[in-house]
Amino acid sequence: MSSLRSLFVLAAIWLVLVRQGDVPNAYLQAGLDKPIYMRPPRGMQLEEGKVLLLKKSLYGLKQSGKLWNAKHWLQPQSSGPMPYFRHSGNKLTVLGFYVDDVLIVSQDPADANRSMEQLKTKFNVKDFGVASKCLGLCDSQDDRGIFLHQQPHLDELLERTGLANCRPARTPMDTSISIDEKDTAPFHDSQPMRETKGSLLWLSICTRPDITVAVNSFARFQRVYTGRE
């Protein structure tokens, strides 16, 4: 997620728009580095004693991501799998790949177009134009800058927890609340509570660092809770 955000930071600094594309069946476009056999999926009729020999990489294989990344012609940064860098004179173009999502940020709009055209030719990439949503992260871009948010995710979370009509609070957490494990009691169905904690953690990591302390306090209790959380 930090690499993804860094692309939007560069776009804001360079005062350019972020381009977005989608790679159809990304992992299937990569070959295999060694023979891999698999049992037929349920419902597929195959002669007894026979197995399937894969011709292409599949989602779920341990090496699928590595093989897909090897298909790129770009040079990745040393600290992670993305972004990828491409130089055009003294201008820099940065491409971010996350499985089948592609983002392009460039100091040279012409090179951004060339990069997208090359991706279309090589991988049949669908060009979505200016980026609007990637990995659940929504963005609004104009001449004033870039605004990142997760409003659809937040609205869905409020609906799911029955808090769509709740009153807003000025701070994420009331400092007077003290939660102690000895005050907690087992709850018969902890799954919804864990899902809620996971959703809040995702929000705090991506776009809402202001709720991190409150979410971490809330997340200390995975099996039991008092109801005050």
Rosetta constraint file for C-alpha pairs under 8 A:
AtomPair CA 1 CA 5 HARMONIC 6.21 0.50
AtomPair CA 1 CA 206 HARMONIC 6.92 0.50
AtomPair CA 2 CA 6 HARMONIC 6.10 0.50
AtomPair CA 3 CA 7 HARMONIC 6.67 0.50
AtomPair CA 3 CA 82 HARMONIC 6.57 0.50
AtomPair CA 3 CA 83 HARMONIC 6.61 0.50
AtomPair CA 3 CA 96 HARMONIC 7.83 0.50
AtomPair CA 4 CA 8 HARMONIC 7.10 0.50
AtomPair CA 4 CA 83 HARMONIC 7.97 0.50
AtomPair CA 4 CA 96 HARMONIC 6.99 0.50
AtomPair CA 5 CA 9 HARMONIC 6.35 0.50
AtomPair CA 6 CA 10 HARMONIC 6.24 0.50
AtomPair CA 7 CA 11 HARMONIC 6.27 0.50
AtomPair CA 7 CA 18 HARMONIC 7.93 0.50
AtomPair CA 7 CA 83 HARMONIC 7.94 0.50
AtomPair CA 7 CA 94 HARMONIC 7.48 0.50
AtomPair CA 7 CA 96 HARMONIC 7.49 0.50
AtomPair CA 7 CA 103 HARMONIC 7.94 0.50
AtomPair CA 7 CA 105 HARMONIC 6.61 0.50
AtomPair CA 8 CA 12 HARMONIC 6.18 0.50
AtomPair CA 8 CA 18 HARMONIC 7.08 0.50
AtomPair CA 8 CA 105 HARMONIC 8.00 0.50
AtomPair CA 8 CA 146 HARMONIC 7.23 0.50
AtomPair CA 9 CA 13 HARMONIC 6.23 0.50
AtomPair CA 10 CA 14 HARMONIC 5.98 0.50
AtomPair CA 10 CA 105 HARMONIC 7.36 0.50
AtomPair CA 11 CA 15 HARMONIC 5.66 0.50
AtomPair CA 11 CA 16 HARMONIC 5.07 0.50
AtomPair CA 11 CA 17 HARMONIC 6.08 0.50
AtomPair CA 11 CA 18 HARMONIC 6.44 0.50
AtomPair CA 11 CA 105 HARMONIC 6.10 0.50
AtomPair CA 11 CA 106 HARMONIC 7.64 0.50
AtomPair CA 12 CA 16 HARMONIC 6.63 0.50
AtomPair CA 12 CA 145 HARMONIC 5.71 0.50
AtomPair CA 12 CA 146 HARMONIC 6.31 0.50
AtomPair CA 14 CA 107 HARMONIC 6.41 0.50
AtomPair CA 15 CA 143 HARMONIC 7.52 0.50
AtomPair CA 15 CA 145 HARMONIC 7.41 0.50
AtomPair CA 16 CA 105 HARMONIC 7.32 0.50
AtomPair CA 16 CA 106 HARMONIC 7.29 0.50
AtomPair CA 16 CA 107 HARMONIC 7.21 0.50
AtomPair CA 17 CA 105 HARMONIC 6.95 0.50
AtomPair CA 17 CA 130 HARMONIC 6.49 0.50
AtomPair CA 17 CA 131 HARMONIC 7.91 0.50
AtomPair CA 17 CA 141 HARMONIC 6.94 0.50
AtomPair CA 18 CA 103 HARMONIC 6.57 0.50
AtomPair CA 18 CA 104 HARMONIC 5.79 0.50
AtomPair CA 18 CA 105 HARMONIC 5.24 0.50
AtomPair CA 18 CA 130 HARMONIC 5.70 0.50
AtomPair CA 18 CA 131 HARMONIC 5.57 0.50
AtomPair CA 19 CA 103 HARMONIC 5.54 0.50
AtomPair CA 19 CA 104 HARMONIC 4.94 0.50
AtomPair CA 19 CA 105 HARMONIC 6.58 0.50
AtomPair CA 19 CA 112 HARMONIC 7.95 0.50
AtomPair CA 19 CA 128 HARMONIC 7.32 0.50
AtomPair CA 19 CA 129 HARMONIC 5.39 0.50
AtomPair CA 19 CA 130 HARMONIC 4.65 0.50
AtomPair CA 19 CA 131 HARMONIC 5.25 0.50
AtomPair CA 20 CA 101 HARMONIC 7.48 0.50
AtomPair CA 20 CA 102 HARMONIC 5.60 0.50
AtomPair CA 20 CA 103 HARMONIC 4.58 0.50
AtomPair CA 20 CA 104 HARMONIC 6.37 0.50
AtomPair CA 20 CA 127 HARMONIC 6.40 0.50
AtomPair CA 20 CA 128 HARMONIC 5.38 0.50
AtomPair CA 20 CA 129 HARMONIC 5.74 0.50
AtomPair CA 20 CA 130 HARMONIC 6.02 0.50
AtomPair CA 20 CA 131 HARMONIC 4.80 0.50
AtomPair CA 21 CA 101 HARMONIC 6.15 0.50
AtomPair CA 21 CA 102 HARMONIC 4.92 0.50
AtomPair CA 21 CA 103 HARMONIC 6.44 0.50
AtomPair CA 21 CA 116 HARMONIC 7.98 0.50
AtomPair CA 21 CA 125 HARMONIC 6.16 0.50
AtomPair CA 21 CA 126 HARMONIC 5.31 0.50
AtomPair CA 21 CA 127 HARMONIC 4.55 0.50
AtomPair CA 21 CA 128 HARMONIC 5.25 0.50
AtomPair CA 21 CA 129 HARMONIC 7.32 0.50
AtomPair CA 22 CA 100 HARMONIC 5.56 0.50
AtomPair CA 22 CA 101 HARMONIC 4.90 0.50
AtomPair CA 22 CA 102 HARMONIC 5.89 0.50
AtomPair CA 22 CA 125 HARMONIC 5.44 0.50
AtomPair CA 22 CA 126 HARMONIC 5.11 0.50
AtomPair CA 22 CA 127 HARMONIC 6.82 0.50
AtomPair CA 22 CA 128 HARMONIC 7.57 0.50
AtomPair CA 23 CA 100 HARMONIC 4.69 0.50
AtomPair CA 23 CA 101 HARMONIC 6.44 0.50
AtomPair CA 23 CA 102 HARMONIC 7.41 0.50
AtomPair CA 23 CA 123 HARMONIC 6.46 0.50
AtomPair CA 23 CA 124 HARMONIC 6.74 0.50
AtomPair CA 23 CA 125 HARMONIC 4.68 0.50
AtomPair CA 23 CA 126 HARMONIC 6.54 0.50
AtomPair CA 24 CA 100 HARMONIC 6.80 0.50
AtomPair CA 24 CA 123 HARMONIC 7.70 0.50
AtomPair CA 24 CA 124 HARMONIC 7.11 0.50
AtomPair CA 24 CA 125 HARMONIC 6.66 0.50
AtomPair CA 24 CA 126 HARMONIC 7.73 0.50
AtomPair CA 25 CA 29 HARMONIC 6.75 0.50
AtomPair CA 25 CA 100 HARMONIC 7.23 0.50
AtomPair CA 26 CA 30 HARMONIC 7.56 0.50
AtomPair CA 26 CA 68 HARMONIC 7.11 0.50
AtomPair CA 26 CA 99 HARMONIC 6.57 0.50
AtomPair CA 26 CA 100 HARMONIC 5.28 0.50
AtomPair CA 26 CA 123 HARMONIC 7.96 0.50
AtomPair CA 27 CA 57 HARMONIC 5.88 0.50
AtomPair CA 27 CA 58 HARMONIC 5.94 0.50
AtomPair CA 27 CA 59 HARMONIC 6.21 0.50
AtomPair CA 27 CA 64 HARMONIC 6.07 0.50
AtomPair CA 27 CA 65 HARMONIC 7.03 0.50
AtomPair CA 27 CA 67 HARMONIC 7.81 0.50
AtomPair CA 27 CA 68 HARMONIC 5.63 0.50
AtomPair CA 27 CA 99 HARMONIC 7.45 0.50
AtomPair CA 27 CA 100 HARMONIC 7.97 0.50
AtomPair CA 28 CA 56 HARMONIC 5.60 0.50
AtomPair CA 28 CA 57 HARMONIC 5.12 0.50
AtomPair CA 28 CA 58 HARMONIC 5.65 0.50
AtomPair CA 28 CA 59 HARMONIC 7.61 0.50
AtomPair CA 29 CA 56 HARMONIC 7.06 0.50
AtomPair CA 29 CA 57 HARMONIC 7.30 0.50
AtomPair CA 29 CA 68 HARMONIC 7.24 0.50
AtomPair CA 29 CA 123 HARMONIC 7.48 0.50
AtomPair CA 30 CA 56 HARMONIC 6.29 0.50
AtomPair CA 30 CA 57 HARMONIC 5.74 0.50
AtomPair CA 30 CA 64 HARMONIC 7.76 0.50
AtomPair CA 30 CA 67 HARMONIC 5.88 0.50
AtomPair CA 30 CA 68 HARMONIC 5.20 0.50
AtomPair CA 30 CA 71 HARMONIC 6.58 0.50
AtomPair CA 31 CA 55 HARMONIC 7.13 0.50
AtomPair CA 31 CA 56 HARMONIC 4.98 0.50
AtomPair CA 31 CA 57 HARMONIC 5.75 0.50
AtomPair CA 31 CA 67 HARMONIC 7.06 0.50
AtomPair CA 32 CA 36 HARMONIC 7.99 0.50
AtomPair CA 32 CA 55 HARMONIC 7.13 0.50
AtomPair CA 32 CA 56 HARMONIC 5.90 0.50
AtomPair CA 32 CA 57 HARMONIC 5.70 0.50
AtomPair CA 32 CA 67 HARMONIC 7.18 0.50
AtomPair CA 33 CA 67 HARMONIC 7.81 0.50
AtomPair CA 35 CA 53 HARMONIC 7.22 0.50
AtomPair CA 35 CA 54 HARMONIC 7.22 0.50
AtomPair CA 36 CA 53 HARMONIC 6.04 0.50
AtomPair CA 36 CA 54 HARMONIC 5.77 0.50
AtomPair CA 37 CA 51 HARMONIC 6.50 0.50
AtomPair CA 37 CA 52 HARMONIC 5.42 0.50
AtomPair CA 37 CA 53 HARMONIC 4.57 0.50
AtomPair CA 37 CA 54 HARMONIC 6.07 0.50
AtomPair CA 38 CA 51 HARMONIC 5.92 0.50
AtomPair CA 38 CA 52 HARMONIC 5.20 0.50
AtomPair CA 38 CA 53 HARMONIC 6.58 0.50
AtomPair CA 38 CA 54 HARMONIC 7.41 0.50
AtomPair CA 39 CA 51 HARMONIC 5.21 0.50
AtomPair CA 39 CA 52 HARMONIC 6.12 0.50
AtomPair CA 40 CA 44 HARMONIC 6.10 0.50
AtomPair CA 40 CA 45 HARMONIC 7.78 0.50
AtomPair CA 40 CA 46 HARMONIC 7.19 0.50
AtomPair CA 40 CA 51 HARMONIC 6.49 0.50
AtomPair CA 40 CA 52 HARMONIC 6.41 0.50
AtomPair CA 46 CA 50 HARMONIC 6.62 0.50
AtomPair CA 46 CA 51 HARMONIC 7.70 0.50
AtomPair CA 57 CA 61 HARMONIC 7.21 0.50
AtomPair CA 57 CA 64 HARMONIC 5.82 0.50
AtomPair CA 57 CA 67 HARMONIC 7.70 0.50
AtomPair CA 58 CA 64 HARMONIC 6.44 0.50
AtomPair CA 59 CA 64 HARMONIC 6.50 0.50
AtomPair CA 60 CA 64 HARMONIC 7.15 0.50
AtomPair CA 63 CA 67 HARMONIC 6.08 0.50
AtomPair CA 64 CA 68 HARMONIC 6.08 0.50
AtomPair CA 65 CA 69 HARMONIC 6.14 0.50
AtomPair CA 65 CA 99 HARMONIC 7.23 0.50
AtomPair CA 66 CA 70 HARMONIC 6.22 0.50
AtomPair CA 67 CA 71 HARMONIC 6.77 0.50
AtomPair CA 68 CA 72 HARMONIC 7.50 0.50
AtomPair CA 69 CA 81 HARMONIC 7.94 0.50
AtomPair CA 74 CA 84 HARMONIC 5.64 0.50
AtomPair CA 74 CA 85 HARMONIC 6.13 0.50
AtomPair CA 74 CA 86 HARMONIC 6.37 0.50
AtomPair CA 75 CA 84 HARMONIC 5.36 0.50
AtomPair CA 75 CA 85 HARMONIC 5.57 0.50
AtomPair CA 75 CA 86 HARMONIC 7.16 0.50
AtomPair CA 76 CA 80 HARMONIC 7.37 0.50
AtomPair CA 76 CA 81 HARMONIC 6.26 0.50
AtomPair CA 76 CA 82 HARMONIC 5.92 0.50
AtomPair CA 76 CA 83 HARMONIC 6.03 0.50
AtomPair CA 76 CA 84 HARMONIC 4.29 0.50
AtomPair CA 76 CA 85 HARMONIC 6.28 0.50
AtomPair CA 77 CA 81 HARMONIC 7.08 0.50
AtomPair CA 77 CA 82 HARMONIC 6.58 0.50
AtomPair CA 77 CA 83 HARMONIC 6.46 0.50
AtomPair CA 77 CA 84 HARMONIC 6.32 0.50
AtomPair CA 77 CA 85 HARMONIC 7.33 0.50
AtomPair CA 82 CA 95 HARMONIC 7.66 0.50
AtomPair CA 82 CA 96 HARMONIC 5.49 0.50
AtomPair CA 82 CA 97 HARMONIC 6.25 0.50
AtomPair CA 82 CA 98 HARMONIC 7.87 0.50
AtomPair CA 83 CA 94 HARMONIC 6.28 0.50
AtomPair CA 83 CA 95 HARMONIC 5.44 0.50
AtomPair CA 83 CA 96 HARMONIC 4.36 0.50
AtomPair CA 83 CA 97 HARMONIC 6.78 0.50
AtomPair CA 84 CA 94 HARMONIC 5.62 0.50
AtomPair CA 84 CA 95 HARMONIC 5.03 0.50
AtomPair CA 84 CA 96 HARMONIC 6.15 0.50
AtomPair CA 84 CA 97 HARMONIC 7.99 0.50
AtomPair CA 85 CA 92 HARMONIC 7.12 0.50
AtomPair CA 85 CA 93 HARMONIC 5.95 0.50
AtomPair CA 85 CA 94 HARMONIC 4.78 0.50
AtomPair CA 85 CA 95 HARMONIC 6.46 0.50
AtomPair CA 86 CA 92 HARMONIC 6.03 0.50
AtomPair CA 86 CA 93 HARMONIC 5.08 0.50
AtomPair CA 86 CA 94 HARMONIC 6.31 0.50
AtomPair CA 87 CA 91 HARMONIC 5.90 0.50
AtomPair CA 87 CA 92 HARMONIC 4.82 0.50
AtomPair CA 87 CA 93 HARMONIC 6.14 0.50
AtomPair CA 88 CA 92 HARMONIC 6.28 0.50
AtomPair CA 88 CA 93 HARMONIC 7.55 0.50
AtomPair CA 88 CA 108 HARMONIC 7.94 0.50
AtomPair CA 88 CA 111 HARMONIC 7.06 0.50
AtomPair CA 91 CA 106 HARMONIC 7.59 0.50
AtomPair CA 91 CA 107 HARMONIC 5.61 0.50
AtomPair CA 91 CA 108 HARMONIC 6.12 0.50
AtomPair CA 92 CA 106 HARMONIC 5.90 0.50
AtomPair CA 92 CA 107 HARMONIC 5.71 0.50
AtomPair CA 92 CA 108 HARMONIC 7.25 0.50
AtomPair CA 93 CA 104 HARMONIC 7.22 0.50
AtomPair CA 93 CA 105 HARMONIC 5.82 0.50
AtomPair CA 93 CA 106 HARMONIC 4.06 0.50
AtomPair CA 93 CA 107 HARMONIC 6.32 0.50
AtomPair CA 93 CA 108 HARMONIC 7.22 0.50
AtomPair CA 93 CA 111 HARMONIC 7.11 0.50
AtomPair CA 93 CA 112 HARMONIC 6.79 0.50
AtomPair CA 94 CA 104 HARMONIC 5.85 0.50
AtomPair CA 94 CA 105 HARMONIC 5.21 0.50
AtomPair CA 94 CA 106 HARMONIC 6.05 0.50
AtomPair CA 95 CA 102 HARMONIC 6.90 0.50
AtomPair CA 95 CA 103 HARMONIC 5.57 0.50
AtomPair CA 95 CA 104 HARMONIC 4.55 0.50
AtomPair CA 95 CA 105 HARMONIC 6.42 0.50
AtomPair CA 96 CA 101 HARMONIC 7.97 0.50
AtomPair CA 96 CA 102 HARMONIC 5.62 0.50
AtomPair CA 96 CA 103 HARMONIC 5.01 0.50
AtomPair CA 96 CA 104 HARMONIC 6.50 0.50
AtomPair CA 97 CA 101 HARMONIC 5.74 0.50
AtomPair CA 97 CA 102 HARMONIC 4.79 0.50
AtomPair CA 97 CA 103 HARMONIC 6.70 0.50
AtomPair CA 98 CA 102 HARMONIC 6.69 0.50
AtomPair CA 101 CA 134 HARMONIC 7.26 0.50
AtomPair CA 103 CA 131 HARMONIC 7.51 0.50
AtomPair CA 104 CA 112 HARMONIC 6.60 0.50
AtomPair CA 104 CA 116 HARMONIC 7.93 0.50
AtomPair CA 105 CA 112 HARMONIC 6.91 0.50
AtomPair CA 106 CA 111 HARMONIC 7.00 0.50
AtomPair CA 106 CA 112 HARMONIC 5.64 0.50
AtomPair CA 108 CA 112 HARMONIC 6.44 0.50
AtomPair CA 109 CA 113 HARMONIC 6.36 0.50
AtomPair CA 110 CA 114 HARMONIC 6.28 0.50
AtomPair CA 111 CA 115 HARMONIC 5.98 0.50
AtomPair CA 112 CA 116 HARMONIC 6.26 0.50
AtomPair CA 113 CA 117 HARMONIC 6.16 0.50
AtomPair CA 114 CA 118 HARMONIC 6.15 0.50
AtomPair CA 115 CA 119 HARMONIC 6.25 0.50
AtomPair CA 116 CA 120 HARMONIC 6.17 0.50
AtomPair CA 116 CA 125 HARMONIC 7.88 0.50
AtomPair CA 116 CA 127 HARMONIC 7.38 0.50
AtomPair CA 117 CA 121 HARMONIC 6.22 0.50
AtomPair CA 118 CA 122 HARMONIC 6.05 0.50
AtomPair CA 119 CA 123 HARMONIC 5.50 0.50
AtomPair CA 119 CA 124 HARMONIC 6.65 0.50
AtomPair CA 119 CA 125 HARMONIC 5.75 0.50
AtomPair CA 120 CA 124 HARMONIC 4.28 0.50
AtomPair CA 120 CA 125 HARMONIC 4.39 0.50
AtomPair CA 120 CA 126 HARMONIC 6.89 0.50
AtomPair CA 120 CA 127 HARMONIC 7.88 0.50
AtomPair CA 121 CA 125 HARMONIC 7.64 0.50
AtomPair CA 131 CA 139 HARMONIC 7.26 0.50
AtomPair CA 132 CA 138 HARMONIC 5.67 0.50
AtomPair CA 132 CA 139 HARMONIC 5.21 0.50
AtomPair CA 132 CA 140 HARMONIC 6.59 0.50
AtomPair CA 133 CA 137 HARMONIC 5.42 0.50
AtomPair CA 133 CA 138 HARMONIC 4.29 0.50
AtomPair CA 133 CA 139 HARMONIC 6.19 0.50
AtomPair CA 134 CA 138 HARMONIC 6.56 0.50
AtomPair CA 136 CA 150 HARMONIC 6.80 0.50
AtomPair CA 136 CA 153 HARMONIC 7.42 0.50
AtomPair CA 137 CA 148 HARMONIC 6.77 0.50
AtomPair CA 137 CA 149 HARMONIC 6.20 0.50
AtomPair CA 137 CA 150 HARMONIC 5.60 0.50
AtomPair CA 137 CA 206 HARMONIC 7.70 0.50
AtomPair CA 138 CA 148 HARMONIC 5.71 0.50
AtomPair CA 138 CA 149 HARMONIC 5.28 0.50
AtomPair CA 138 CA 150 HARMONIC 5.76 0.50
AtomPair CA 138 CA 151 HARMONIC 7.77 0.50
AtomPair CA 139 CA 146 HARMONIC 6.66 0.50
AtomPair CA 139 CA 147 HARMONIC 5.46 0.50
AtomPair CA 139 CA 148 HARMONIC 4.47 0.50
AtomPair CA 139 CA 149 HARMONIC 6.24 0.50
AtomPair CA 140 CA 146 HARMONIC 5.68 0.50
AtomPair CA 140 CA 147 HARMONIC 5.17 0.50
AtomPair CA 140 CA 148 HARMONIC 6.66 0.50
AtomPair CA 141 CA 145 HARMONIC 6.01 0.50
AtomPair CA 141 CA 146 HARMONIC 4.63 0.50
AtomPair CA 141 CA 147 HARMONIC 6.63 0.50
AtomPair CA 142 CA 146 HARMONIC 6.66 0.50
AtomPair CA 148 CA 207 HARMONIC 6.82 0.50
AtomPair CA 149 CA 207 HARMONIC 6.00 0.50
AtomPair CA 150 CA 154 HARMONIC 6.19 0.50
AtomPair CA 150 CA 203 HARMONIC 7.37 0.50
AtomPair CA 150 CA 207 HARMONIC 7.07 0.50
AtomPair CA 151 CA 155 HARMONIC 5.99 0.50
AtomPair CA 152 CA 156 HARMONIC 6.15 0.50
AtomPair CA 153 CA 157 HARMONIC 6.17 0.50
AtomPair CA 154 CA 158 HARMONIC 6.25 0.50
AtomPair CA 154 CA 203 HARMONIC 7.99 0.50
AtomPair CA 155 CA 159 HARMONIC 6.24 0.50
AtomPair CA 155 CA 164 HARMONIC 7.17 0.50
AtomPair CA 156 CA 160 HARMONIC 6.07 0.50
AtomPair CA 157 CA 161 HARMONIC 6.20 0.50
AtomPair CA 157 CA 196 HARMONIC 7.42 0.50
AtomPair CA 157 CA 199 HARMONIC 7.36 0.50
AtomPair CA 158 CA 162 HARMONIC 6.02 0.50
AtomPair CA 158 CA 163 HARMONIC 4.77 0.50
AtomPair CA 158 CA 164 HARMONIC 4.75 0.50
AtomPair CA 159 CA 163 HARMONIC 6.05 0.50
AtomPair CA 159 CA 164 HARMONIC 5.05 0.50
AtomPair CA 161 CA 196 HARMONIC 7.78 0.50
AtomPair CA 172 CA 210 HARMONIC 7.46 0.50
AtomPair CA 172 CA 211 HARMONIC 5.64 0.50
AtomPair CA 172 CA 214 HARMONIC 6.21 0.50
AtomPair CA 173 CA 214 HARMONIC 5.64 0.50
AtomPair CA 179 CA 183 HARMONIC 7.37 0.50
AtomPair CA 180 CA 184 HARMONIC 7.05 0.50
AtomPair CA 181 CA 221 HARMONIC 7.67 0.50
AtomPair CA 183 CA 226 HARMONIC 6.77 0.50
AtomPair CA 184 CA 224 HARMONIC 5.88 0.50
AtomPair CA 184 CA 225 HARMONIC 5.02 0.50
AtomPair CA 184 CA 226 HARMONIC 4.81 0.50
AtomPair CA 185 CA 224 HARMONIC 5.48 0.50
AtomPair CA 185 CA 225 HARMONIC 6.06 0.50
AtomPair CA 185 CA 226 HARMONIC 6.31 0.50
AtomPair CA 186 CA 223 HARMONIC 6.53 0.50
AtomPair CA 186 CA 224 HARMONIC 4.52 0.50
AtomPair CA 186 CA 225 HARMONIC 6.86 0.50
AtomPair CA 187 CA 223 HARMONIC 7.19 0.50
AtomPair CA 187 CA 224 HARMONIC 5.67 0.50
AtomPair CA 187 CA 225 HARMONIC 6.98 0.50
AtomPair CA 190 CA 194 HARMONIC 6.22 0.50
AtomPair CA 190 CA 222 HARMONIC 7.59 0.50
AtomPair CA 190 CA 223 HARMONIC 6.26 0.50
AtomPair CA 190 CA 224 HARMONIC 7.43 0.50
AtomPair CA 191 CA 195 HARMONIC 6.15 0.50
AtomPair CA 192 CA 196 HARMONIC 6.16 0.50
AtomPair CA 193 CA 197 HARMONIC 6.25 0.50
AtomPair CA 193 CA 222 HARMONIC 7.90 0.50
AtomPair CA 194 CA 198 HARMONIC 6.14 0.50
AtomPair CA 194 CA 222 HARMONIC 6.47 0.50
AtomPair CA 195 CA 199 HARMONIC 6.20 0.50
AtomPair CA 196 CA 200 HARMONIC 6.21 0.50
AtomPair CA 197 CA 201 HARMONIC 6.09 0.50
AtomPair CA 197 CA 215 HARMONIC 7.33 0.50
AtomPair CA 197 CA 218 HARMONIC 7.44 0.50
AtomPair CA 197 CA 219 HARMONIC 6.11 0.50
AtomPair CA 198 CA 202 HARMONIC 6.22 0.50
AtomPair CA 199 CA 203 HARMONIC 6.35 0.50
AtomPair CA 200 CA 204 HARMONIC 6.20 0.50
AtomPair CA 200 CA 215 HARMONIC 6.56 0.50
AtomPair CA 201 CA 205 HARMONIC 6.17 0.50
AtomPair CA 201 CA 212 HARMONIC 7.52 0.50
AtomPair CA 201 CA 215 HARMONIC 6.48 0.50
AtomPair CA 201 CA 216 HARMONIC 7.90 0.50
AtomPair CA 202 CA 206 HARMONIC 6.15 0.50
AtomPair CA 203 CA 207 HARMONIC 5.84 0.50
AtomPair CA 203 CA 208 HARMONIC 5.58 0.50
AtomPair CA 203 CA 209 HARMONIC 7.93 0.50
AtomPair CA 204 CA 208 HARMONIC 4.35 0.50
AtomPair CA 204 CA 209 HARMONIC 4.78 0.50
AtomPair CA 204 CA 210 HARMONIC 7.15 0.50
AtomPair CA 204 CA 211 HARMONIC 5.88 0.50
AtomPair CA 204 CA 212 HARMONIC 5.34 0.50
AtomPair CA 204 CA 215 HARMONIC 7.60 0.50
AtomPair CA 205 CA 209 HARMONIC 6.34 0.50
AtomPair CA 205 CA 212 HARMONIC 7.72 0.50
AtomPair CA 208 CA 212 HARMONIC 7.40 0.50
AtomPair CA 211 CA 215 HARMONIC 6.03 0.50
AtomPair CA 212 CA 216 HARMONIC 6.03 0.50
AtomPair CA 213 CA 217 HARMONIC 6.26 0.50
AtomPair CA 214 CA 218 HARMONIC 6.17 0.50
AtomPair CA 215 CA 219 HARMONIC 5.94 0.50
AtomPair CA 216 CA 220 HARMONIC 6.51 0.50
AtomPair CA 218 CA 229 HARMONIC 6.19 0.50
AtomPair CA 221 CA 225 HARMONIC 6.05 0.50
AtomPair CA 225 CA 229 HARMONIC 7.04 0.50
